[in-house]
Amino acid sequence: MPAVCAGAAGWAAAIGVALALTIALVAWAADPRSGASVADAARYALMLWLVAHHVALSVPDGTLGLAPLGLMAVPLALLARAGRAVARDTAVATPSDAALAAAAVAAPYALVVTVGCSVAATRDVTPLLPTGLVGGAFVGFVGAGFGIVREAGLAAALTGRLPDGVRRSLRAGGVATAGLACAGLLLTLLAVVWHAGRVADVQSALGAGLVGGTALVLLCLLLLPNAAIAAVGYLAGPGFAVGSATTLSPFGVHLGRVPEVPLLGALPESVPALAPLLLLVPVAAGGIAGWLLVRRRADGAVLAAAMEGLGAGAVAGVAMALLALLAGGPAGGRLMAAVGASSWQAGLAVAGEVGLPAAAVAAAALWLRASRSG
Protein backbone atom coordinates (compact mmCIF):
# COMPACT_ATOMS: atom_id res chain seq x y z
CA MET A 1 0.00 0.00 0.00
CA PRO A 2 2.76 2.59 0.70
CA ALA A 3 3.95 2.49 -2.91
CA VAL A 4 0.40 2.91 -4.26
CA CYS A 5 -0.28 5.82 -1.90
CA ALA A 6 3.04 7.51 -2.71
CA GLY A 7 2.33 7.15 -6.42
CA ALA A 8 -1.13 8.67 -5.98
CA ALA A 9 0.36 11.59 -4.05
CA GLY A 10 2.97 12.15 -6.73
CA TRP A 11 0.32 12.02 -9.47
CA ALA A 12 -1.86 14.61 -7.71
CA ALA A 13 1.12 16.91 -7.11
CA ALA A 14 2.39 16.60 -10.68
CA ILE A 15 -0.99 17.38 -12.24
CA GLY A 16 -1.49 20.33 -9.90
CA VAL A 17 1.90 21.83 -10.72
CA ALA A 18 1.33 21.21 -14.44
CA LEU A 19 -1.98 23.09 -14.32
CA ALA A 20 -0.41 26.03 -12.51
CA LEU A 21 2.52 26.02 -14.94
CA THR A 22 0.19 26.03 -17.93
CA ILE A 23 -1.72 29.04 -16.60
CA ALA A 24 1.49 30.92 -15.79
CA LEU A 25 3.07 30.24 -19.19
CA VAL A 26 -0.06 31.27 -21.08
CA ALA A 27 -0.19 34.53 -19.10
CA TRP A 28 3.55 35.07 -19.64
CA ALA A 29 3.27 34.51 -23.40
CA ALA A 30 0.22 36.76 -23.69
CA ASP A 31 1.83 39.69 -21.87
CA PRO A 32 5.06 40.82 -23.57
CA ARG A 33 5.33 43.75 -21.12
CA SER A 34 6.05 41.52 -18.15
CA GLY A 35 9.81 41.30 -18.71
CA ALA A 36 9.91 37.98 -16.84
CA SER A 37 11.83 34.95 -18.08
CA VAL A 38 10.45 31.46 -18.55
CA ALA A 39 12.19 30.43 -15.33
CA ASP A 40 10.49 33.29 -13.48
CA ALA A 41 7.10 32.24 -14.87
CA ALA A 42 7.73 28.65 -13.75
CA ARG A 43 8.72 29.82 -10.26
CA TYR A 44 5.57 31.95 -10.00
CA ALA A 45 3.51 28.94 -11.11
CA LEU A 46 5.03 26.87 -8.32
CA MET A 47 4.23 29.64 -5.83
CA LEU A 48 0.66 29.68 -7.10
CA TRP A 49 0.44 25.95 -6.46
CA LEU A 50 1.89 26.39 -2.98
CA VAL A 51 -0.61 29.14 -2.12
CA ALA A 52 -3.38 26.70 -3.05
CA HIS A 53 -2.18 24.65 -0.05
CA HIS A 54 -2.37 27.63 2.31
CA VAL A 55 1.40 28.08 2.26
CA ALA A 56 2.33 31.50 3.64
CA LEU A 57 4.81 33.64 1.70
CA SER A 58 7.31 35.92 3.38
CA VAL A 59 7.41 39.16 1.33
CA PRO A 60 9.38 42.37 1.94
CA ASP A 61 6.41 44.10 3.62
CA GLY A 62 5.34 41.20 5.84
CA THR A 63 3.61 37.85 5.35
CA LEU A 64 1.10 36.85 2.70
CA GLY A 65 -0.99 34.06 4.23
CA LEU A 66 -4.43 34.71 2.73
CA ALA A 67 -5.18 31.74 0.47
CA PRO A 68 -8.08 31.92 -2.02
CA LEU A 69 -10.38 29.05 -1.08
CA GLY A 70 -11.41 28.70 -4.72
CA LEU A 71 -7.78 27.91 -5.56
CA MET A 72 -7.59 25.31 -2.78
CA ALA A 73 -10.43 23.41 -4.45
CA VAL A 74 -8.08 22.32 -7.28
CA PRO A 75 -5.60 20.22 -5.21
CA LEU A 76 -8.46 18.91 -3.09
CA ALA A 77 -10.23 17.65 -6.22
CA LEU A 78 -7.04 16.06 -7.57
CA LEU A 79 -6.32 14.38 -4.24
CA ALA A 80 -9.89 13.11 -3.99
CA ARG A 81 -9.42 11.46 -7.39
CA ALA A 82 -6.10 10.03 -6.23
CA GLY A 83 -7.80 8.74 -3.07
CA ARG A 84 -10.43 6.96 -5.12
CA ALA A 85 -7.67 5.25 -7.08
CA VAL A 86 -6.00 4.18 -3.83
CA ALA A 87 -9.27 2.72 -2.56
CA ARG A 88 -9.68 0.71 -5.75
CA ASP A 89 -6.12 -0.63 -5.75
CA THR A 90 -5.80 -1.48 -2.06
CA ALA A 91 -7.85 -3.40 0.48
CA VAL A 92 -9.60 -0.50 2.22
CA ALA A 93 -12.44 -2.11 4.13
CA THR A 94 -12.76 -0.24 7.44
CA PRO A 95 -12.57 3.37 8.65
CA SER A 96 -9.18 2.56 10.20
CA ASP A 97 -7.92 1.36 6.82
CA ALA A 98 -9.20 4.58 5.24
CA ALA A 99 -7.41 6.76 7.82
CA LEU A 100 -4.14 4.89 7.34
CA ALA A 101 -4.41 5.12 3.56
CA ALA A 102 -5.20 8.84 3.71
CA ALA A 103 -2.19 9.39 5.99
CA ALA A 104 -0.02 7.35 3.62
CA VAL A 105 -1.01 9.73 0.80
CA ALA A 106 -0.71 12.88 2.92
CA ALA A 107 2.83 12.17 4.18
CA PRO A 108 4.62 12.07 0.80
CA TYR A 109 2.35 14.81 -0.52
CA ALA A 110 3.37 17.10 2.36
CA LEU A 111 7.00 16.27 1.62
CA VAL A 112 6.55 17.33 -2.02
CA VAL A 113 4.91 20.60 -0.96
CA THR A 114 7.74 21.28 1.50
CA VAL A 115 10.37 20.64 -1.18
CA GLY A 116 8.41 22.96 -3.47
CA CYS A 117 8.77 25.70 -0.86
CA SER A 118 12.56 25.48 -1.12
CA VAL A 119 12.57 25.36 -4.92
CA ALA A 120 10.20 28.32 -5.35
CA ALA A 121 12.05 30.67 -2.99
CA THR A 122 13.45 33.89 -4.45
CA ARG A 123 15.39 36.79 -2.99
CA ASP A 124 12.19 38.74 -2.28
CA VAL A 125 9.58 36.00 -1.74
CA THR A 126 10.16 32.99 0.50
CA PRO A 127 7.52 30.30 1.11
CA LEU A 128 7.51 29.40 4.80
CA LEU A 129 8.49 25.75 5.23
CA PRO A 130 6.36 25.00 8.34
CA THR A 131 3.21 26.18 6.57
CA GLY A 132 4.16 24.03 3.60
CA LEU A 133 4.45 20.94 5.78
CA VAL A 134 1.20 21.61 7.66
CA GLY A 135 -0.73 22.79 4.61
CA GLY A 136 0.40 19.90 2.45
CA ALA A 137 -0.46 17.36 5.14
CA PHE A 138 -3.88 18.93 5.79
CA VAL A 139 -4.90 19.22 2.13
CA GLY A 140 -3.46 15.78 1.39
CA PHE A 141 -5.28 14.04 4.22
CA VAL A 142 -8.63 15.79 3.68
CA GLY A 143 -8.64 15.42 -0.11
CA ALA A 144 -7.39 11.84 -0.23
CA GLY A 145 -9.51 10.83 2.76
CA PHE A 146 -12.67 12.11 1.09
CA GLY A 147 -11.93 10.16 -2.08
CA ILE A 148 -11.04 6.97 -0.19
CA VAL A 149 -14.15 7.06 2.00
CA ARG A 150 -16.40 7.77 -0.96
CA GLU A 151 -14.95 5.08 -3.19
CA ALA A 152 -14.92 2.45 -0.43
CA GLY A 153 -18.47 3.34 0.65
CA LEU A 154 -17.44 3.90 4.26
CA ALA A 155 -19.47 7.03 5.01
CA ALA A 156 -22.25 4.99 6.62
CA ALA A 157 -19.72 2.98 8.62
CA LEU A 158 -18.13 6.17 9.96
CA THR A 159 -21.41 7.72 11.09
CA GLY A 160 -22.92 4.39 12.14
CA ARG A 161 -20.57 4.17 15.11
CA LEU A 162 -21.95 7.39 16.57
CA PRO A 163 -24.98 7.63 18.87
CA ASP A 164 -28.23 8.61 17.19
CA GLY A 165 -28.33 11.98 18.93
CA VAL A 166 -24.82 12.87 17.80
CA ARG A 167 -25.65 11.92 14.22
CA ARG A 168 -28.74 14.11 14.29
CA SER A 169 -26.75 17.03 15.70
CA LEU A 170 -24.06 16.62 13.05
CA ARG A 171 -26.63 16.53 10.28
CA ALA A 172 -28.58 19.54 11.55
CA GLY A 173 -25.40 21.52 12.27
CA GLY A 174 -24.07 20.73 8.82
CA VAL A 175 -27.28 21.95 7.19
CA ALA A 176 -27.15 25.15 9.24
CA THR A 177 -23.50 25.73 8.25
CA ALA A 178 -24.26 25.17 4.57
CA GLY A 179 -27.22 27.53 4.79
CA LEU A 180 -25.10 30.24 6.40
CA ALA A 181 -22.38 29.82 3.77
CA CYS A 182 -24.97 30.22 1.00
CA ALA A 183 -26.41 33.27 2.76
CA GLY A 184 -22.91 34.76 3.02
CA LEU A 185 -22.31 34.18 -0.68
CA LEU A 186 -25.66 35.74 -1.55
CA LEU A 187 -24.88 38.79 0.58
CA THR A 188 -21.49 39.15 -1.12
CA LEU A 189 -23.00 38.96 -4.61
CA LEU A 190 -25.70 41.47 -3.68
CA ALA A 191 -23.01 43.85 -2.40
CA VAL A 192 -21.06 43.48 -5.65
CA VAL A 193 -24.18 44.21 -7.73
CA TRP A 194 -25.20 47.14 -5.49
CA HIS A 195 -21.73 48.71 -5.75
CA ALA A 196 -21.07 47.59 -9.32
CA GLY A 197 -20.06 51.09 -10.39
CA ARG A 198 -17.38 51.35 -7.71
CA VAL A 199 -16.13 47.84 -8.48
CA ALA A 200 -15.83 48.76 -12.16
CA ASP A 201 -14.04 52.01 -11.29
CA VAL A 202 -11.40 50.11 -9.28
CA GLN A 203 -10.94 47.66 -12.15
CA SER A 204 -10.50 50.40 -14.75
CA ALA A 205 -8.27 52.58 -12.52
CA LEU A 206 -5.73 49.77 -12.29
CA GLY A 207 -5.18 49.84 -16.06
CA ALA A 208 -4.11 46.22 -15.99
CA GLY A 209 -4.75 45.51 -19.67
CA LEU A 210 -6.33 42.38 -21.08
CA VAL A 211 -4.08 39.84 -19.36
CA GLY A 212 -3.89 41.68 -16.05
CA GLY A 213 -7.61 42.45 -16.09
CA THR A 214 -8.42 38.80 -16.72
CA ALA A 215 -6.12 37.81 -13.87
CA LEU A 216 -7.87 40.29 -11.56
CA VAL A 217 -11.30 38.93 -12.45
CA LEU A 218 -10.05 35.38 -11.87
CA LEU A 219 -8.56 36.41 -8.51
CA CYS A 220 -11.87 37.93 -7.41
CA LEU A 221 -13.71 34.75 -8.40
CA LEU A 222 -11.24 32.61 -6.44
CA LEU A 223 -11.68 34.91 -3.43
CA LEU A 224 -15.48 34.74 -3.50
CA PRO A 225 -15.58 31.82 -1.01
CA ASN A 226 -13.33 33.81 1.34
CA ALA A 227 -15.65 36.80 1.01
CA ALA A 228 -18.67 34.58 1.66
CA ILE A 229 -17.17 33.33 4.95
CA ALA A 230 -16.34 36.91 5.96
CA ALA A 231 -19.95 37.81 5.16
CA VAL A 232 -21.12 35.05 7.52
CA GLY A 233 -19.11 36.82 10.22
CA TYR A 234 -21.05 39.96 9.31
CA LEU A 235 -24.38 38.10 9.47
CA ALA A 236 -23.48 36.65 12.87
CA GLY A 237 -22.61 40.05 14.35
CA PRO A 238 -18.84 40.20 15.02
CA GLY A 239 -18.20 41.30 11.45
CA PHE A 240 -14.85 41.08 9.68
CA ALA A 241 -11.70 43.06 9.05
CA VAL A 242 -9.80 44.05 5.94
CA GLY A 243 -6.58 44.94 7.65
CA SER A 244 -6.07 46.87 10.86
CA ALA A 245 -7.76 50.05 9.58
CA THR A 246 -10.98 48.60 8.14
CA THR A 247 -13.67 46.80 10.12
CA LEU A 248 -17.28 46.12 9.19
CA SER A 249 -20.22 44.76 11.17
CA PRO A 250 -23.99 45.33 11.27
CA PHE A 251 -23.36 47.88 14.04
CA GLY A 252 -20.52 49.93 12.62
CA VAL A 253 -18.27 50.51 9.61
CA HIS A 254 -14.78 51.94 9.70
CA LEU A 255 -13.15 52.17 6.29
CA GLY A 256 -9.43 52.73 6.07
CA ARG A 257 -7.00 52.16 3.26
CA VAL A 258 -7.55 48.86 1.45
CA PRO A 259 -5.74 47.25 -1.50
CA GLU A 260 -6.97 48.11 -4.98
CA VAL A 261 -8.80 44.85 -5.59
CA PRO A 262 -12.11 45.15 -7.48
CA LEU A 263 -13.93 42.85 -5.05
CA LEU A 264 -13.14 45.25 -2.20
CA GLY A 265 -15.03 47.96 -4.06
CA ALA A 266 -18.19 46.25 -2.82
CA LEU A 267 -17.45 47.18 0.81
CA PRO A 268 -20.23 49.44 2.18
CA GLU A 269 -19.26 52.92 3.30
CA SER A 270 -21.83 52.99 6.10
CA VAL A 271 -24.17 50.69 8.00
CA PRO A 272 -27.44 50.09 6.10
CA ALA A 273 -30.52 50.90 8.17
CA LEU A 274 -31.75 47.31 8.13
CA ALA A 275 -28.33 45.71 8.71
CA PRO A 276 -29.06 44.62 12.32
CA LEU A 277 -31.94 42.53 10.97
CA LEU A 278 -29.37 40.34 9.23
CA LEU A 279 -28.75 38.75 12.65
CA LEU A 280 -32.02 36.92 12.05
CA VAL A 281 -30.34 34.86 9.32
CA PRO A 282 -28.30 32.61 11.70
CA VAL A 283 -31.32 32.50 14.02
CA ALA A 284 -33.42 31.23 11.11
CA ALA A 285 -30.71 28.68 10.28
CA GLY A 286 -30.95 27.49 13.89
CA GLY A 287 -34.71 27.22 13.62
CA ILE A 288 -34.41 25.08 10.50
CA ALA A 289 -31.83 22.90 12.27
CA GLY A 290 -34.26 22.43 15.19
CA TRP A 291 -37.06 21.47 12.83
CA LEU A 292 -34.80 18.91 11.15
CA LEU A 293 -34.02 17.38 14.53
CA VAL A 294 -37.67 16.48 15.21
CA ARG A 295 -38.95 15.93 11.68
CA ARG A 296 -38.49 12.16 11.83
CA ARG A 297 -38.24 11.75 15.59
CA ALA A 298 -40.73 9.24 16.99
CA ASP A 299 -40.22 9.79 20.73
CA GLY A 300 -41.17 12.82 22.81
CA ALA A 301 -37.91 13.37 24.69
CA VAL A 302 -38.02 17.16 24.90
CA LEU A 303 -34.81 17.54 26.93
CA ALA A 304 -32.87 15.24 24.61
CA ALA A 305 -34.09 17.19 21.58
CA ALA A 306 -33.03 20.46 23.19
CA MET A 307 -29.56 19.07 23.90
CA GLU A 308 -29.28 17.91 20.31
CA GLY A 309 -30.19 21.44 19.22
CA LEU A 310 -27.36 22.83 21.32
CA GLY A 311 -25.12 20.17 19.79
CA ALA A 312 -26.12 21.33 16.31
CA GLY A 313 -25.12 24.85 17.32
CA ALA A 314 -21.76 23.57 18.54
CA VAL A 315 -21.21 21.77 15.23
CA ALA A 316 -22.06 24.91 13.26
CA GLY A 317 -19.85 27.03 15.52
CA VAL A 318 -16.83 24.77 15.17
CA ALA A 319 -17.35 24.52 11.41
CA MET A 320 -17.59 28.29 11.12
CA ALA A 321 -14.47 28.79 13.24
CA LEU A 322 -12.50 26.41 11.01
CA LEU A 323 -13.83 28.02 7.83
CA ALA A 324 -12.97 31.49 9.10
CA LEU A 325 -9.48 30.27 9.98
CA LEU A 326 -8.99 28.92 6.45
CA ALA A 327 -10.60 31.93 4.73
CA GLY A 328 -8.64 34.61 6.58
CA GLY A 329 -5.04 35.49 7.23
CA PRO A 330 -2.43 38.19 6.73
CA ALA A 331 -2.25 39.85 3.33
CA GLY A 332 0.99 41.78 3.52
CA GLY A 333 2.46 44.29 5.95
CA ARG A 334 1.23 45.62 9.26
CA LEU A 335 -1.73 47.45 7.68
CA MET A 336 -3.06 44.18 6.22
CA ALA A 337 -1.94 41.84 9.00
CA ALA A 338 -5.46 40.48 9.55
CA VAL A 339 -8.10 39.92 6.87
CA GLY A 340 -11.41 38.13 7.33
CA ALA A 341 -13.68 37.21 10.20
CA SER A 342 -12.24 36.44 13.62
CA SER A 343 -12.29 32.66 13.94
CA TRP A 344 -13.19 32.45 17.62
CA GLN A 345 -15.62 35.38 17.61
CA ALA A 346 -17.53 34.15 14.56
CA GLY A 347 -17.51 30.58 15.86
CA LEU A 348 -18.93 31.56 19.26
CA ALA A 349 -21.56 33.82 17.73
CA VAL A 350 -22.73 31.16 15.29
CA ALA A 351 -22.78 28.50 18.00
CA GLY A 352 -25.10 30.59 20.15
CA GLU A 353 -27.28 32.00 17.38
CA VAL A 354 -27.81 28.57 15.85
CA GLY A 355 -27.78 26.40 18.98
CA LEU A 356 -30.28 28.29 21.14
CA PRO A 357 -32.98 28.62 18.43
CA ALA A 358 -32.40 25.00 17.39
CA ALA A 359 -32.89 23.81 20.96
CA ALA A 360 -35.97 26.01 21.44
CA VAL A 361 -37.61 24.95 18.18
CA ALA A 362 -36.87 21.24 18.72
CA ALA A 363 -38.17 21.29 22.29
CA ALA A 364 -41.26 23.34 21.40
CA ALA A 365 -42.10 21.15 18.42
CA LEU A 366 -41.92 17.97 20.49
CA TRP A 367 -43.94 19.53 23.33
CA LEU A 368 -46.65 20.65 20.89
CA ARG A 369 -46.70 17.22 19.28
CA ALA A 370 -47.09 15.56 22.69
CA SER A 371 -49.84 18.02 23.68
CA ARG A 372 -51.84 17.33 20.53
CA SER A 373 -51.48 13.57 20.82
CA GLY A 374 -52.44 13.68 24.47
Secondary structure, 3 states (H helix, E strand, C coil): CHHHHHHHHHHHHHHHHHHHHHHHHHHHHHCCCCCCCHHHHHHHHHHHHHHCCCCCEEECCEEECCCCHHHHHHHHHHHHHHHHHHHHHCCCCCHHHHHHHHHHHHHHHHHHHHHHHHHHCCCCCEECHHHHHHHHHHHHHHHHHHHHHHHHCCHHHHHHCCCHHHHHHHHHHHHHHHHHHHHHHHHHHHHHHHCHHHHHHHHHHHCCHHHHHHHHHHHHHHHHHHHHHHHHHHHHCCCEEECCCCEEECCEEECCCCCCCHHHHHCCCCCCCCHHHHHHHHHHHHHHHHHHHHHCCCCCCHHHHHHHHHHHHHHHHHHHHHHHHHHCECEECHHHCCEECCHHHHHHHHHHHHHHHHHHHHHHHHHHHHHHHC
